[in-house]
């Protein structure tokens, strides 16, 4: 039952598709504003200071989230932009959860629901989440019986695909998505982003922060794996009546794991 973790990428190898680097660079209001204008095809009057890696923690038993970019604009609209490089087949449900977290964050106790702000949850994906070849998938709540009737709840979810093949977006957005996907161009905004990435690689403080964060995340994953192995072992023993050794053999534990979890079970018992 060996589970291998992906190695932590070196700082020098990172591109803008890395969520940490993306958050740092898009924390600059002028860059974040231009990105949102490019994605949404609008002009924004102003942008409040973007927050990178913003944590939203609710009740202790609820799942907390760490947003790549969280920002408000001058029209009382809130945006959450996420970089996604691995298709875990859960983005639709994840977008629903993130949207609800934005609402909880924005609406104070006792406020009327009408005060909820317009919200955009945007995933920039390095894969096609819906397999139609589009660069952009936009979802809003519509009436099933009448598609001209919108619910008007103020929520929009957008999934961008760096690997799209359709001619369905502006040239500026196509150049931006190409850059996220590792392909450069002569686009003015892309050149600006590329310079920012190069400068970021010289930032020692960001490098230390990245390595610390990655190691901390890795430790948390390892703890989760350890707990998962222990839970699986307990469950198999309880359901079959097998001995610890029999259960470990069935789960194909390594010799090192057998020693570790035999001690753990004896201690916990």
Legacy VTK file of the C-alpha trace (Angstrom):
# vtk DataFile Version 3.0
C-alpha trace
ASCII
DATASET POLYDATA
POINTS 269 float
0.000 0.000 0.000
2.705 2.461 -1.053
1.586 5.956 -2.037
4.165 8.166 -3.745
3.965 11.941 -3.478
4.794 14.216 -6.376
8.155 15.963 -5.874
8.085 19.663 -5.011
9.023 21.689 -8.108
12.087 23.872 -7.928
11.362 27.595 -7.724
13.280 28.251 -10.944
11.069 25.795 -12.877
7.753 27.408 -11.997
5.524 29.101 -14.543
2.391 31.176 -14.131
0.327 27.965 -13.964
1.706 27.449 -10.454
-0.937 28.685 -8.020
1.563 30.226 -5.596
3.390 32.222 -8.282
0.086 33.131 -9.940
-1.227 34.485 -6.646
1.883 36.537 -5.993
1.989 38.129 -9.430
-1.752 38.764 -9.633
-1.627 40.468 -6.237
-0.544 43.521 -8.196
-3.795 45.429 -8.834
-2.882 46.615 -12.335
-2.081 43.069 -13.501
-5.114 41.526 -11.829
-7.341 44.240 -13.313
-6.020 43.613 -16.813
-6.444 39.856 -16.381
-10.086 40.209 -15.287
-10.804 42.685 -18.083
-9.343 40.200 -20.560
-11.310 37.251 -19.164
-14.639 39.054 -18.738
-14.269 41.357 -21.772
-15.166 44.450 -19.752
-13.553 47.661 -18.566
-13.220 48.017 -14.806
-13.143 51.402 -13.101
-11.029 50.275 -10.211
-9.971 47.217 -8.271
-9.533 46.832 -4.553
-6.221 45.302 -3.493
-6.269 41.621 -4.476
-5.658 39.020 -1.791
-3.538 35.997 -2.728
-3.884 32.619 -0.996
-6.771 34.002 1.071
-7.996 31.474 3.621
-11.692 31.202 4.479
-12.281 29.090 7.575
-15.782 28.454 8.862
-17.002 26.086 11.566
-14.377 23.683 12.854
-16.038 20.681 11.180
-16.456 22.480 7.835
-13.866 22.372 5.089
-11.752 25.526 4.836
-10.588 26.883 1.488
-7.501 28.784 0.360
-8.292 31.002 -2.606
-5.598 31.772 -5.197
-6.943 35.269 -5.876
-9.826 37.050 -4.111
-10.722 40.583 -5.191
-13.546 43.142 -5.311
-14.094 45.744 -7.992
-15.689 49.199 -7.949
-19.125 47.815 -8.848
-19.515 45.723 -5.714
-18.598 42.526 -7.509
-16.399 39.875 -5.950
-14.091 37.638 -7.996
-12.300 34.421 -7.129
-9.719 33.239 -9.681
-8.148 29.802 -9.371
-5.380 28.022 -11.263
-6.064 24.303 -11.784
-3.489 21.975 -13.325
-4.866 18.581 -12.246
-8.255 17.265 -13.318
-9.701 15.666 -10.195
-13.178 15.412 -11.757
-14.657 17.588 -9.020
-14.501 21.141 -10.393
-18.284 21.656 -10.761
-18.899 20.783 -7.096
-15.797 22.704 -6.058
-17.036 25.814 -7.862
-20.336 25.487 -6.005
-18.535 25.317 -2.658
-16.270 28.264 -3.463
-19.271 30.332 -4.521
-20.991 29.624 -1.210
-17.831 30.550 0.685
-17.730 33.905 -1.099
-21.323 34.570 -0.041
-20.597 33.707 3.585
-17.529 35.940 3.476
-19.458 38.905 2.065
-22.763 38.814 3.982
-22.662 39.817 7.643
-25.061 38.423 10.226
-28.419 40.191 10.067
-27.914 41.591 6.546
-30.559 41.127 3.872
-29.902 38.590 1.130
-30.372 41.370 -1.421
-27.025 42.753 -0.219
-25.181 39.756 -1.621
-22.724 40.911 -4.257
-22.436 39.664 -7.820
-19.822 36.913 -7.721
-17.563 35.253 -10.265
-15.740 31.997 -9.605
-13.172 31.528 -12.364
-11.046 28.423 -12.887
-8.120 28.698 -15.297
-7.465 25.067 -16.243
-4.566 23.530 -18.150
-6.992 20.842 -19.400
-10.465 20.665 -20.917
-12.799 20.017 -17.985
-15.841 19.412 -20.223
-14.185 17.848 -23.309
-15.845 20.036 -25.954
-12.725 21.799 -27.212
-13.854 25.205 -25.969
-11.525 27.752 -24.414
-14.297 29.059 -22.203
-17.323 27.534 -20.454
-19.649 29.991 -18.677
-22.411 28.812 -16.348
-25.316 30.760 -14.879
-28.551 29.491 -13.366
-31.330 29.334 -15.959
-34.851 27.926 -15.886
-34.906 24.454 -17.433
-38.361 25.051 -18.943
-37.445 28.483 -20.348
-33.778 29.145 -21.067
-34.535 32.839 -21.532
-35.507 33.052 -17.859
-32.480 33.596 -15.609
-32.657 32.970 -11.877
-30.852 36.235 -11.244
-28.977 35.010 -8.176
-25.879 36.963 -9.203
-23.514 33.987 -9.471
-21.379 33.138 -12.489
-18.923 30.274 -12.833
-16.351 30.316 -15.633
-13.998 27.500 -16.608
-11.160 28.474 -18.946
-9.181 25.873 -20.890
-5.628 26.561 -22.063
-5.891 23.641 -24.536
-9.031 24.746 -26.376
-9.204 24.308 -30.165
-12.208 26.471 -31.075
-12.100 30.040 -32.364
-14.340 31.177 -29.519
-12.464 33.889 -27.569
-10.636 37.148 -28.162
-7.018 37.201 -29.313
-5.912 38.724 -26.005
-7.571 35.985 -23.965
-6.186 33.310 -26.291
-2.656 34.714 -25.831
-3.137 34.794 -22.054
-4.352 31.183 -21.934
-1.527 30.095 -24.228
0.956 31.652 -21.816
-0.607 29.865 -18.843
-0.273 26.685 -20.899
3.447 27.335 -21.457
3.312 29.002 -24.881
4.668 32.547 -25.267
3.630 35.195 -27.780
4.190 38.830 -28.753
1.017 39.897 -26.951
1.636 43.026 -24.841
0.008 41.636 -21.698
1.812 38.316 -22.053
5.160 40.093 -22.372
4.376 42.038 -19.218
3.483 38.841 -17.350
6.626 37.111 -18.570
8.757 39.947 -17.201
6.943 39.672 -13.875
7.647 35.934 -13.749
11.331 36.542 -14.441
11.517 39.170 -11.687
9.669 36.867 -9.293
12.365 34.224 -9.720
14.829 36.735 -8.220
12.685 37.296 -5.132
14.356 35.324 -2.344
11.579 36.022 0.147
8.951 34.565 -2.185
11.201 31.569 -2.824
11.509 30.854 0.911
7.763 31.312 1.372
7.036 28.940 -1.507
9.346 26.218 -0.211
7.949 26.558 3.320
4.372 26.391 2.073
5.043 23.410 -0.177
6.766 21.454 2.586
3.949 22.281 4.999
1.360 21.105 2.463
3.389 17.959 1.861
3.518 17.249 5.587
-0.261 17.671 5.816
-0.758 15.263 2.894
1.601 12.743 4.500
-0.342 12.982 7.771
-3.555 12.363 5.852
-2.023 9.337 4.135
-0.793 7.985 7.456
-4.229 8.377 9.005
-5.842 6.787 5.939
-3.612 3.726 6.189
-4.362 3.360 9.879
-8.117 3.733 9.288
-8.038 1.133 6.490
-6.158 -1.286 8.722
-8.589 -0.855 11.609
-11.597 -1.218 9.308
-10.283 -4.442 7.762
-9.507 -5.972 11.146
-12.931 -5.019 12.530
-14.825 -6.330 9.486
-12.934 -9.624 9.055
-11.649 -10.506 12.496
-8.181 -10.952 11.015
-5.026 -10.440 12.986
-2.942 -7.301 12.426
-0.443 -9.325 10.385
-3.133 -10.840 8.146
-4.706 -7.431 7.521
-1.331 -5.859 6.734
-0.508 -8.640 4.291
-3.861 -8.164 2.553
-3.215 -4.415 2.250
0.336 -5.113 1.019
2.040 -3.028 3.686
5.795 -2.681 3.423
8.010 -4.078 6.192
8.560 -0.526 7.452
4.820 0.170 7.557
4.151 -3.129 9.329
6.477 -2.161 12.167
5.130 1.386 12.362
1.415 0.527 12.344
1.746 -2.481 14.649
3.170 -0.090 17.249
0.498 2.510 16.502
-2.362 0.051 16.951
-0.933 -1.303 20.180
-0.478 2.214 21.544
-4.018 3.241 20.563
-5.501 0.056 21.956
LINES 1 270
269 0 1 2 3 4 5 6 7 8 9 10 11 12 13 14 15 16 17 18 19 20 21 22 23 24 25 26 27 28 29 30 31 32 33 34 35 36 37 38 39 40 41 42 43 44 45 46 47 48 49 50 51 52 53 54 55 56 57 58 59 60 61 62 63 64 65 66 67 68 69 70 71 72 73 74 75 76 77 78 79 80 81 82 83 84 85 86 87 88 89 90 91 92 93 94 95 96 97 98 99 100 101 102 103 104 105 106 107 108 109 110 111 112 113 114 115 116 117 118 119 120 121 122 123 124 125 126 127 128 129 130 131 132 133 134 135 136 137 138 139 140 141 142 143 144 145 146 147 148 149 150 151 152 153 154 155 156 157 158 159 160 161 162 163 164 165 166 167 168 169 170 171 172 173 174 175 176 177 178 179 180 181 182 183 184 185 186 187 188 189 190 191 192 193 194 195 196 197 198 199 200 201 202 203 204 205 206 207 208 209 210 211 212 213 214 215 216 217 218 219 220 221 222 223 224 225 226 227 228 229 230 231 232 233 234 235 236 237 238 239 240 241 242 243 244 245 246 247 248 249 250 251 252 253 254 255 256 257 258 259 260 261 262 263 264 265 266 267 268
